[in-house]
Each structure stands twice: as structure tokens, then as C-alpha cells.
């Protein structure tokens, strides 16, 4: 079993029924059925995914720790920019 975090990059297809996920350790987009996602999920949200060896989705849950980490990094970067600090 493979467990990884991914961000919901976008929704594609008729009626936006195909979420495109970008996993931390896999550069290839993962397209899944929207019904596999937790309710209320939107582009930009982070999820934790359990996959089998063939990359079939076994379980998806919202990753609040990844969302908090991303928010913290954005807020830190915005504070740097306001102070005029150089990019890191």
C-alpha cells in the first residue's frame, strides 16, 4: 500500500466530475472519480490518499496538516515580501 498527500489541482470533464490530483511523490497527475473525494472538497485542498501498488485509490481523506502547512508557508512568504526580503 502507498500512502501519500496530494493537492486537488483542478476539476475536468463534463460537469467537472474528474478531479485531477498532484501527489507529493509522483509527478504524474492522478485523475479519479469525484465521488471518491470527501464531500465539499475543492481545488487547492490537500488530501491524504491510500493507493494499492497499481495506483488504484483505496481511501481518501482531507489532510488538514498539509493545508495548515501550506497556509503557514504562504503567510510567511507574504510577510517576507511586505518587509522587502529577498526570495528564499
Residue frames relative to the residue before (quaternion, step in Angstrom):
aa qw qx qy qz dx dy dz
X 1.0000 0.0000 0.0000 0.0000 0.00 0.00 0.00
X 0.2242 -0.7526 0.6107 0.1021 3.55 -1.12 0.82
X 0.0614 -0.7726 0.6313 0.0278 3.57 -0.89 0.94
X 0.1207 0.7920 -0.5844 0.1289 3.55 -0.77 1.06
X 0.3959 -0.6586 0.5676 0.2956 3.55 -1.31 0.22
X 0.0280 -0.7831 0.6213 0.0016 3.53 -1.18 0.63
X 0.3270 -0.7016 0.5893 0.2314 3.51 -1.28 0.41
X 0.4298 -0.6476 0.5567 0.2931 3.53 -1.14 0.67
X 0.2664 -0.8107 0.5059 0.1260 3.56 -0.27 1.29
X 0.7616 -0.2196 0.2061 0.5738 3.57 0.86 -1.02
X 0.3567 -0.6790 0.5868 0.2597 3.53 -1.39 0.04
X 0.0885 -0.8014 0.5914 0.0139 3.56 -0.93 0.93
X 0.6891 0.5167 -0.3507 0.3677 3.51 -1.39 -0.05
X 0.7116 -0.4320 0.3410 0.4367 3.51 -1.36 0.13
X 0.8419 0.0795 -0.1034 0.5237 3.54 -0.74 1.10
X 0.4717 -0.7011 0.4202 0.3308 3.57 1.25 0.41
X 0.3076 0.7956 -0.4652 0.2363 3.56 1.00 0.87
X 0.6998 0.4417 -0.2690 0.4928 3.61 1.26 -0.10
X 0.1875 -0.7868 0.5785 0.1058 3.60 -0.24 1.21
X 0.2155 -0.7384 0.6269 0.1237 3.54 -1.10 0.82
X 0.1138 -0.8067 0.5797 0.0156 3.56 -0.61 1.21
X 0.1800 -0.7427 0.6338 0.1195 3.55 -1.16 0.69
X 0.2461 -0.7963 0.5418 0.1089 3.57 -0.49 1.25
X 0.6239 -0.5713 0.3940 0.3594 3.55 -1.18 0.63
X 0.8128 0.2804 -0.1232 0.4955 3.58 0.85 -0.92
X 0.7077 0.3718 -0.2550 0.5440 3.59 1.21 0.38
X 0.3188 -0.7887 0.4921 0.1847 3.62 -0.47 1.14
X 0.6064 0.5616 -0.3600 0.4327 3.60 1.22 -0.29
X 0.4739 -0.6737 0.4817 0.2992 3.60 -0.82 0.94
X 0.2444 -0.7397 0.6120 0.1363 3.54 -1.16 0.71
X 0.1161 -0.7906 0.6001 0.0368 3.58 -0.60 1.16
X 0.0020 -0.8090 0.5858 -0.0494 3.55 -0.72 1.09
X 0.6084 -0.5171 0.4404 0.4106 3.55 -1.33 0.05
X 0.5474 -0.6485 0.4197 0.3220 3.59 -0.89 0.92
X 0.6221 0.5670 -0.3407 0.4188 3.59 1.08 -0.66
X 0.5887 0.5736 -0.3665 0.4360 3.60 1.25 -0.29
X 0.6322 0.5414 -0.3257 0.4484 3.59 1.24 -0.39
X 0.5740 -0.5546 0.4581 0.3913 3.57 -1.19 0.45
X 0.5890 -0.5917 0.4157 0.3607 3.59 -1.08 0.67
X 0.8030 0.3029 -0.2355 0.4560 3.54 -1.11 0.78
X 0.4356 0.7010 -0.4613 0.3258 3.59 1.24 0.04
X 0.0621 -0.8030 0.5926 0.0116 3.58 -1.05 0.75
X 0.6847 -0.4520 0.3567 0.4468 3.57 -1.28 0.23
X 0.7460 0.3594 -0.2939 0.4775 3.54 -0.95 0.93
X 0.5771 0.5823 -0.3803 0.4281 3.58 1.21 -0.35
X 0.3456 -0.7140 0.5730 0.2060 3.56 -1.24 0.57
X 0.0777 -0.7810 0.6191 0.0268 3.54 -1.10 0.79
X 0.3175 -0.6749 0.6176 0.2496 3.52 -1.33 0.32
X 0.1292 -0.8144 0.5654 0.0201 3.56 -0.77 1.06
X 0.1696 -0.7272 0.6543 0.1196 3.52 -1.11 0.79
X 0.0538 -0.8068 0.5875 -0.0315 3.56 -0.71 1.16
X 0.4101 -0.6463 0.5590 0.3187 3.55 -1.22 0.40
X 0.7432 -0.4263 0.2759 0.4356 3.59 -1.27 0.06
X 0.6804 0.4519 -0.2779 0.5056 3.60 1.24 -0.42
X 0.4923 -0.6863 0.3891 0.3677 3.58 1.35 0.24
X 0.3581 0.6715 -0.5468 0.3490 3.57 1.00 0.83
X 0.4654 -0.6957 0.4769 0.2684 3.57 -0.90 0.97
X 0.1929 -0.7743 0.5954 0.0937 3.54 -0.89 1.02
X 0.7909 -0.0932 0.1144 0.5939 3.57 0.98 -0.88
X 0.0637 -0.7701 0.6339 0.0332 3.56 -1.15 0.73
X 0.0452 0.7784 -0.6252 0.0351 3.55 -0.98 0.88
X 0.5805 -0.5764 0.4406 0.3696 3.57 -1.21 0.52
X 0.2434 -0.7656 0.5827 0.1227 3.58 -0.94 0.92
X 0.1774 -0.8177 0.5405 0.0879 3.57 0.04 1.27
X 0.6135 0.5538 -0.3689 0.4252 3.63 1.03 -0.61
X 0.6538 0.4952 -0.3183 0.4754 3.61 0.99 -0.76
X 0.6364 0.5206 -0.3282 0.4650 3.59 1.00 -0.78
X 0.6583 0.5022 -0.3071 0.4693 3.58 0.97 -0.85
X 0.6411 0.5255 -0.3172 0.4606 3.58 1.00 -0.83
X 0.6558 0.5033 -0.3061 0.4722 3.59 0.96 -0.88
X 0.6450 0.5153 -0.3158 0.4675 3.59 0.94 -0.87
X 0.6488 0.5132 -0.3161 0.4644 3.59 0.95 -0.86
X 0.6673 0.4994 -0.3095 0.4577 3.60 0.89 -0.88
X 0.6455 0.5068 -0.3203 0.4732 3.60 0.99 -0.79
X 0.6654 0.4986 -0.3075 0.4626 3.57 0.90 -0.90
X 0.6388 0.5153 -0.3265 0.4688 3.60 1.00 -0.79
X 0.6655 0.5006 -0.3051 0.4620 3.58 0.92 -0.88
X 0.6380 0.5173 -0.3266 0.4676 3.59 0.98 -0.81
X 0.6329 0.5150 -0.3304 0.4744 3.61 1.01 -0.77
X 0.6236 0.5318 -0.3347 0.4651 3.61 1.01 -0.80
X 0.6720 0.5044 -0.2951 0.4549 3.57 0.89 -0.94
X 0.6477 0.5187 -0.3212 0.4564 3.58 0.98 -0.79
X 0.6810 0.4568 -0.2781 0.5002 3.59 1.12 -0.68
X 0.4882 -0.6737 0.4265 0.3549 3.59 1.23 -0.27
X 0.3474 0.7470 -0.4951 0.2760 3.60 1.24 0.39
X 0.5340 -0.6111 0.4864 0.3238 3.55 -1.23 0.58
X 0.5808 -0.5711 0.4341 0.3848 3.61 -1.14 0.55
X 0.3813 -0.7221 0.5354 0.2155 3.56 -1.11 0.74
